[in-house]
Amino acid sequence: MSHPTHAHLTFTLAKNLTLAYKEQTKRQKEYYMGAKLLEIGVEPKSAVYRWSLKTNPAEEIWTYSAFWGESKEQLLSGSYPLKDAELLDCARANAAQGLQTAAQLCGYGEDTGAFETALGEAAREAGLHLSSLGDLLPKTPGGVQVAPESISSL
């Protein structure tokens, strides 16, 4: 009997939640995934992780995936690159990690040029204009941050 070499955890968040709340929830899911990997005998530090994000008008659907063993090797080899909407979902969710990491996690290995070309094509097909990977990062609302200068001045 073959053993699994990947796991996925999907959850839904309302779009109107604060960025801080979303980041906290993502960290909780990362911790949970690590605990589950330990339960099945996989060292969490040996796995490679990838986020995926799909959106609809009211919600964000996040998937956190872990790859180890054969799946990890395939993912990092660049042999099975994502395309189209799947590529956009993966690139959007991993853009904050930088170009090289996003390219690897989206299945392009070290070939960042091929990743950028495929991402540009996927964006055009989806009716999006991307000048760089950074265009996929979430936009933080502008405004003034109100906070004390130190804990003692609370």
N, C-alpha and C positions, 0 to 999 in steps of 0.2 A: 504494500500500500504506500503510495507516495505521500509525502508530507507537504503541507502548504508552505509557500515561501513568500507570501504577501498577505496583508490584512488591511481592511478599510473600515473607517468609522465615519459615518455621515450624520450631520446634524443641521438643523435649520434655525436661523436667527432672523428676526425682523430687521428690515433695512434701517428703521428709525432709531435703533439702539446706538448708544454712544460708541465711539471707537475704542475707548478704554474698556468698556464692558465686553465688546467683541474680542479684544486681545486677551482679556482675562479668561474668557470662555475657551479660546483656542489653546491657551496654556494648560487649562484643566484637561482638555481632550488629549493633548500631548502627554501629559502625565498618566492619564488613564491608558493610553495606548502602550506606554512603557510597562505599566503594571500588567497588562494583558499579555504582552510579549514574554515577560518573566514567567507568567503562569504556564505558558506553553513551552518554556525552555529555551527561548531565544534571548540572547544578550541584547538589550535595547540599544547599546552603543554600537553594535555591529550592523544595525539596520540603517537604511537610507529612507528618509521621509519626504513625502511630497504632498503639498496642499492642492486642492482643486476647488474652484468656486464657480457656481452657476447662480444666476440671478433671475428673478422675475420681478414684476412691479412692486411687490410688498416684502419679499424675502430674499435672503441669501442662503444658498444651500452649499455648505462646506463639506468637503470630504478630506479626511486625513488618511494617507496611505503609508504603510510601512512595507519595505522590501528588504529581504535578506536572502542569502544563498543564491540560487540560480536566478531568481527574479531580480535581485540586486545587480548581478553581473550583466543581465540583459539590459536593464534600465541604463546603467552607466556606460555600456558599450557603444551606444548610439545606433544600434541595429534596428530598433523599433521606435522611431520618432513619432510623436503625436502630430496630428494634422487637424486642420479646420477648427471647429468649435472646441474640440477637446484641447487643442493646443492653446487657444485663447484662454480657456478656463484655467489651465495649468500655469500659463505665463502670468496671468493676472494674479493668481494666488501666490506665486513665488517671486514676483518682480522685486520685492523688497530685499531679496537675498543677493541680488546682482545678476548681471548678464551671464557669467560663466555657470553659476549654480543653477539659474533658471534653465539654461540650455541643457545642462546635464539632467535635471529633474524632468524635463519635458521629452527626454529620450534622444537628445542630439549629441551626447557625449561632449567632446572638446570642440566640436565644430560650431562655434558661435555664429559664423557667417551663414551657414545653412539654417540655423535656428532663426536668425533675424530675417532672412529671406522668406522662410515658411511663415513666420509670424506676420510679416507684412502682407503676404498673400491671403492669409486667414482673415486678417483685419479688413482688407479690401472686400473680400467676399461677404463679410458681415456688415459692410457699410461703415466701417470705422476708419478714422485717419490716425495713424500712429507715426510719430516721428522718432520715438525711441521706446524702449521697454519701460522707462519711467512714466510714460503716459498712462500706463495701466495701474499705477499706484493709486490708492484711494486718496481723494482730495480731502484735506482737513479744512473745516470751515474757518474763515478768517475771524478776526475779532480780537478782543483784549483779554488776556489771561489775568484773572484777579486771584491773587494768592498772597499770603504773608511772605515776607522775605526769609523767615526762619521759623522753626517749630516753636521757639520761645516767644515769638510775637503772635502766637495764636491767641 
